Amino acid sequence: MTKQRQQRLFILTFLGPPLALYALFVLLPAVNAFRYSLLRWDGLGAPEWVGLGNFRKLLSGSSDFLSAIGHNLFLTFVPGVLILVLALFFAYMVHQRIWGARLFRVAFFFPNVISSVAIALLWVLIYSTTDVGLLNNLLKALGQKEPIAFTESSRLLWAIVPMSVWTATGFFMVLFLAAMENIPETYYEAAKLDGATSGRQFWHITLPLMWDVLTIGIIFLVVGGLKFFDAIWVMENGRPSPATHTMSTLMYSKVFEQYDVGHGTAIAVLLFLLVLAATLVSLRLLRRERIEY
């Protein structure tokens, strides 16, 4: 046996089992999802071929799918802009070696080590209209007479915004901080000698040299917003309404509550295509000439 053949056999021995498992548990279910999306099926009886009928019904005006997309876009851009701005601000401040910088790193990142379901339950308590509701107690102390039901369907999307900002800002702060700390200090020293202010240093040195990492952060936010599920499901007690449904909660509801596998998998296919398109568009719009340093 030749050395090249031995190398191929060695690689196949180590890569073969994980590739087989990936094909069995990821690729095969994904292919089946595309097939199921063309059927009318309750998951138990005989499936019926309907072609693109499920997609046409989802994209019709009578479906909850279009409003669910709107909710996903809201949860992508409204918290996303706040998260980016705050994460950049805090990362830059910590990078400037302010007092307590190490403590801030741990404090801001802490929400990311907590389960997303636990975070949703925590904010349900914060928004509660009972005596344990921190926010309503604060408003009461400020003169508000009646408690506000922040988690009712008509207000829930806005109530999720501060929760998302509190949860995600620390992760992106650490991500951006790592990029900032890789920038050579000589650039900042040269800028100071030229009389550049801190703001000019940020716009003309920090931001361009961390643009690749910023692009990755934006893509994370877009994908996370399009796949939003946990908080809606928990805060609505597993019964989201048309006013709060996202694509993921609508997909889950169709498959596991209404036993409409065809529509549920059609939503999954459209969600996959939207995430793929959003990622490619983001990469295209944010693409810049790479700066070497």
RODO-2510 file (C-alpha; in nm, 4 decimals, decimal comma):
residues 293
     n   res          X          Y          Z
     1     m     0,0000     0,0000     0,0000
     2     t     0,1395     0,3347    -0,1076
     3     k     0,1882     0,6257     0,1342
     4     q    -0,0757     0,8358    -0,0459
     5     r    -0,3298     0,5561    -0,0197
     6     q    -0,2511     0,5150     0,3498
     7     q    -0,3141     0,8856     0,4056
     8     r    -0,6506     0,8633     0,2283
     9     l    -0,7486     0,5608     0,4342
    10     f    -0,6421     0,7389     0,7543
    11     i    -0,8497     1,0472     0,6652
    12     l    -1,1504     0,8354     0,5667
    13     t    -1,1296     0,6404     0,8935
    14     f    -1,1572     0,9581     1,1015
    15     l    -1,3943     1,1578     0,8816
    16     g    -1,6203     0,8736     0,7717
    17     p    -1,8203     0,8224     1,0970
    18     p    -1,8919     1,1947     1,1658
    19     l    -1,9839     1,2529     0,7996
    20     a    -2,2187     0,9545     0,8099
    21     l    -2,3850     1,0841     1,1283
    22     y    -2,4137     1,4343     0,9773
    23     a    -2,5762     1,2929     0,6648
    24     l    -2,8147     1,0775     0,8692
    25     f    -2,9280     1,3376     1,1223
    26     v    -2,8899     1,6664     0,9260
    27     l    -2,8818     1,6215     0,5490
    28     l    -3,1469     1,3498     0,5239
    29     p    -3,4032     1,5339     0,7450
    30     a    -3,3332     1,8544     0,5470
    31     v    -3,4033     1,6797     0,2161
    32     n    -3,7178     1,5252     0,3656
    33     a    -3,8337     1,8701     0,4780
    34     f    -3,8306     1,9861     0,1162
    35     r    -4,0286     1,6759     0,0195
    36     y    -4,2834     1,7123     0,3018
    37     s    -4,3423     2,0766     0,2081
    38     l    -4,5005     1,9548    -0,1178
    39     l    -4,7492     1,7286     0,0622
    40     r    -5,0711     1,7614     0,2613
    41     w    -5,0017     1,5354     0,5590
    42     d    -5,0962     1,5150     0,9254
    43     g    -4,7936     1,3019     1,0135
    44     l    -4,9990     0,9849     1,0585
    45     g    -5,2191     0,9135     0,7592
    46     a    -5,1389     0,8800     0,3920
    47     p    -4,9778     1,1950     0,2464
    48     e    -5,1378     1,3743    -0,0473
    49     w    -4,9341     1,5506    -0,3147
    50     v    -5,0239     1,9225    -0,3436
    51     g    -4,7109     2,0580    -0,5112
    52     l    -4,6588     2,4263    -0,4340
    53     g    -5,0054     2,4560    -0,2780
    54     n    -4,8661     2,4925     0,0748
    55     f    -4,6403     2,7788    -0,0332
    56     r    -4,9205     2,9564    -0,2201
    57     k    -5,1438     2,9336     0,0870
    58     l    -4,8689     3,0666     0,3154
    59     l    -4,8022     3,3647     0,0899
    60     s    -5,1719     3,4504     0,0504
    61     g    -5,3207     3,7443     0,2365
    62     s    -5,5257     3,5196     0,4665
    63     s    -5,2201     3,3480     0,6168
    64     d    -5,0438     3,4454     0,9410
    65     f    -4,7099     3,3878     0,7709
    66     l    -4,6680     3,7369     0,6246
    67     s    -4,7388     3,9026     0,9600
    68     a    -4,4953     3,6577     1,1226
    69     i    -4,2243     3,7751     0,8816
    70     g    -4,3027     4,1327     0,9861
    71     h    -4,2588     4,0375     1,3524
    72     n    -3,9252     3,8718     1,2721
    73     l    -3,8065     4,1837     1,0899
    74     f    -3,9088     4,3951     1,3887
    75     l    -3,7167     4,1681     1,6273
    76     t    -3,4172     4,1781     1,3917
    77     f    -3,3775     4,5505     1,3338
    78     v    -3,5163     4,7279     1,6419
    79     p    -3,3132     4,5383     1,9074
    80     g    -3,0331     4,4805     1,6543
    81     v    -2,9534     4,8502     1,6081
    82     l    -2,9521     4,9093     1,9843
    83     i    -2,7343     4,6037     2,0457
    84     l    -2,4776     4,7088     1,7853
    85     v    -2,4544     5,0653     1,9124
    86     l    -2,4293     4,9674     2,2792
    87     a    -2,1873     4,6799     2,2139
    88     l    -1,9548     4,9060     2,0152
    89     f    -1,9753     5,1770     2,2807
    90     f    -1,9040     4,9452     2,5747
    91     a    -1,6311     4,7586     2,3848
    92     y    -1,4568     5,0859     2,3027
    93     m    -1,4846     5,2085     2,6610
    94     v    -1,3419     4,8837     2,8003
    95     h    -1,0692     4,8975     2,5333
    96     q    -0,9732     5,2403     2,6680
    97     r    -0,8871     5,0662     2,9978
    98     i    -1,1466     5,2473     3,2076
    99     w    -1,1643     5,1668     3,5787
   100     g    -1,3311     4,8282     3,6413
   101     a    -1,2873     4,7076     3,2799
   102     r    -1,2395     4,3423     3,3824
   103     l    -1,5499     4,3509     3,6005
   104     f    -1,7530     4,4996     3,3145
   105     r    -1,6449     4,2183     3,0831
   106     v    -1,7808     3,9558     3,3216
   107     a    -2,0944     4,1518     3,4139
   108     f    -2,1985     4,2241     3,0562
   109     f    -2,1269     3,8707     2,9347
   110     f    -2,3064     3,7037     3,2272
   111     p    -2,6561     3,6846     3,0606
   112     n    -2,5057     3,4688     2,7855
   113     v    -2,4332     3,1822     3,0272
   114     i    -2,8006     3,1646     3,1298
   115     s    -3,0510     2,9536     2,9389
   116     s    -3,2701     3,1554     2,7020
   117     v    -3,5800     3,0002     2,8616
   118     a    -3,4604     3,1043     3,2080
   119     i    -3,4019     3,4577     3,0808
   120     a    -3,7543     3,4716     2,9380
   121     l    -3,8988     3,3527     3,2705
   122     l    -3,6904     3,6133     3,4547
   123     w    -3,8315     3,8918     3,2384
   124     v    -4,1834     3,7566     3,2825
   125     l    -4,1310     3,8181     3,6551
   126     i    -3,9864     4,1643     3,5887
   127     y    -4,2917     4,2546     3,3794
   128     s    -4,5408     4,0870     3,6144
   129     t    -4,8468     4,2863     3,7274
   130     t    -4,8326     4,1212     4,0714
   131     d    -4,6290     4,2336     4,3727
   132     v    -4,3147     4,0636     4,2376
   133     g    -4,3169     4,2710     3,9195
   134     l    -4,0070     4,4903     3,9479
   135     l    -4,0975     4,7274     3,6641
   136     n    -4,4584     4,7841     3,7695
   137     n    -4,3480     4,8414     4,1293
   138     l    -4,1031     5,1022     4,0032
   139     l    -4,3751     5,2724     3,7971
   140     k    -4,6066     5,2615     4,0975
   141     a    -4,3435     5,4393     4,3066
   142     l    -4,3253     5,7041     4,0333
   143     g    -4,7013     5,7615     4,0456
   144     q    -4,8473     5,5046     3,8042
   145     k    -5,1783     5,3898     3,9527
   146     e    -5,2665     5,0822     3,7465
   147     p    -5,0115     4,8108     3,6576
   148     i    -4,9276     4,7716     3,2894
   149     a    -4,9541     4,4263     3,1318
   150     f    -4,6303     4,4408     2,9347
   151     t    -4,6511     4,0757     2,8289
   152     e    -4,9968     4,0863     2,6732
   153     s    -4,9961     4,0126     2,3013
   154     s    -5,0404     4,3722     2,1852
   155     r    -4,7295     4,4880     2,3780
   156     l    -4,5150     4,1760     2,3796
   157     l    -4,2900     4,2537     2,0824
   158     w    -4,1884     4,5865     2,2337
   159     a    -4,1415     4,4189     2,5728
   160     i    -3,8935     4,1758     2,4150
   161     v    -3,6715     4,4591     2,2887
   162     p    -3,5070     4,5469     2,6254
   163     m    -3,4766     4,1772     2,7085
   164     s    -3,2935     4,1096     2,3806
   165     v    -3,0663     4,4098     2,4310
   166     w    -2,9820     4,3045     2,7876
   167     t    -2,9148     3,9471     2,6790
   168     a    -2,7099     3,9976     2,3622
   169     t    -2,5102     4,3172     2,4205
   170     g    -2,2469     4,1420     2,6328
   171     f    -2,1737     3,8767     2,3696
   172     f    -2,1233     4,1320     2,0938
   173     m    -1,9239     4,3565     2,3264
   174     v    -1,6756     4,0744     2,3895
   175     l    -1,6679     3,9936     2,0159
   176     f    -1,5940     4,3537     1,9192
   177     l    -1,3503     4,3997     2,2072
   178     a    -1,1433     4,1041     2,0859
   179     a    -1,1225     4,2675     1,7427
   180     m    -1,0237     4,6037     1,8924
   181     e    -0,7484     4,4515     2,1034
   182     n    -0,5906     4,2987     1,7917
   183     i    -0,5368     4,6451     1,6390
   184     p    -0,1730     4,7571     1,6887
   185     e    -0,1359     5,0439     1,9370
   186     t     0,1114     5,2137     1,7034
   187     y    -0,1790     5,3296     1,4859
   188     y    -0,3401     5,5089     1,7787
   189     e    -0,0083     5,6590     1,8863
   190     a     0,0489     5,7960     1,5371
   191     a    -0,3037     5,9377     1,5282
   192     k    -0,2539     6,1108     1,8635
   193     l     0,0659     6,2691     1,7373
   194     d    -0,1335     6,4051     1,4424
   195     g    -0,3877     6,5526     1,6823
   196     a    -0,6741     6,3097     1,6128
   197     t    -0,9486     6,3065     1,8747
   198     s    -1,0901     5,9844     2,0243
   199     g    -1,3890     6,0084     1,7905
   200     r    -1,1701     6,0386     1,4819
   201     q    -0,9546     5,7491     1,5985
   202     f    -1,2659     5,5348     1,6320
   203     w    -1,4096     5,6237     1,2882
   204     h    -1,0836     5,6169     1,0931
   205     i    -0,8840     5,3439     1,2719
   206     t    -1,0954     5,1206     1,4955
   207     l    -1,4044     5,0790     1,2774
   208     p    -1,2276     5,0111     0,9443
   209     l    -0,9830     4,7639     1,1001
   210     m    -1,2585     4,5656     1,2744
   211     w    -1,5025     4,5759     0,9819
   212     d    -1,4853     4,1988     0,9165
   213     v    -1,5814     4,1214     1,2771
   214     l    -1,8572     4,3847     1,2680
   215     t    -1,9954     4,2183     0,9544
   216     i    -2,0036     3,8812     1,1314
   217     g    -2,1845     4,0424     1,4258
   218     i    -2,4492     4,1924     1,1961
   219     i    -2,5036     3,8548     1,0282
   220     f    -2,5439     3,6902     1,3711
   221     l    -2,8092     3,9491     1,4595
   222     v    -2,9969     3,9043     1,1319
   223     v    -2,9981     3,5246     1,1541
   224     g    -3,0955     3,5325     1,5226
   225     g    -3,3833     3,7704     1,4524
   226     l    -3,5183     3,5549     1,1696
   227     k    -3,5037     3,2418     1,3897
   228     f    -3,6538     3,4050     1,7019
   229     f    -3,8524     3,1514     1,9061
   230     d    -3,7802     3,0980     2,2771
   231     a    -3,8963     3,4225     2,4378
   232     i    -4,2197     3,4414     2,2362
   233     w    -4,3099     3,0845     2,3211
   234     v    -4,2366     3,1204     2,6935
   235     m    -4,3999     3,4621     2,7410
   236     e    -4,7116     3,3502     2,5540
   237     n    -4,7300     3,0269     2,7604
   238     g    -4,6923     2,8158     2,4467
   239     r    -4,9904     2,9798     2,2749
   240     p    -4,8650     3,2648     2,0530
   241     s    -5,1372     3,4717     1,8868
   242     p    -5,1350     3,6155     1,5328
   243     a    -5,0126     3,9411     1,6936
   244     t    -4,6948     3,7732     1,8232
   245     h    -4,6238     3,4761     1,5964
   246     t    -4,2790     3,4562     1,4398
   247     m    -4,1878     3,2171     1,1613
   248     s    -4,0410     2,9663     1,4065
   249     t    -4,3369     2,9693     1,6478
   250     l    -4,5810     2,9454     1,3566
   251     m    -4,3887     2,6486     1,2168
   252     y    -4,3919     2,4721     1,5544
   253     s    -4,7629     2,5438     1,6000
   254     k    -4,8515     2,4102     1,2553
   255     v    -4,6623     2,0833     1,3016
   256     f    -4,7115     1,9942     1,6690
   257     e    -5,0472     2,1557     1,7513
   258     q    -5,2412     2,1557     1,4248
   259     y    -5,0687     1,8420     1,2886
   260     d    -5,0228     2,0115     0,9524
   261     v    -4,6795     1,8807     0,8579
   262     g    -4,7010     2,0125     0,5031
   263     h    -4,7510     2,3759     0,6048
   264     g    -4,5020     2,3488     0,8901
   265     t    -4,2233     2,2168     0,6698
   266     a    -4,3112     2,4734     0,4012
   267     i    -4,2497     2,7434     0,6628
   268     a    -3,9191     2,5731     0,7521
   269     v    -3,8137     2,5776     0,3856
   270     l    -3,9056     2,9457     0,3467
   271     l    -3,7237     3,0258     0,6720
   272     f    -3,4139     2,8498     0,5415
   273     l    -3,4297     3,0421     0,2142
   274     l    -3,4821     3,3747     0,3943
   275     v    -3,1881     3,3140     0,6301
   276     l    -2,9681     3,2141     0,3357
   277     a    -3,0754     3,5182     0,1329
   278     a    -3,0315     3,7554     0,4299
   279     t    -2,6816     3,6195     0,4940
   280     l    -2,5743     3,6546     0,1305
   281     v    -2,7236     4,0045     0,1002
   282     s    -2,5571     4,1152     0,4243
   283     l    -2,2207     3,9854     0,3069
   284     r    -2,2676     4,1633    -0,0261
   285     l    -2,3756     4,4974     0,1185
   286     l    -2,1108     4,4999     0,3912
   287     r    -1,8248     4,3796     0,1746
   288     r    -1,5228     4,6084     0,1740
   289     e    -1,1667     4,5771     0,0595
   290     r    -0,9794     4,3893     0,3284
   291     i    -0,7307     4,6028     0,5236
   292     e    -0,4142     4,4198     0,6223
   293     y    -0,2327     4,5190     0,9435
***
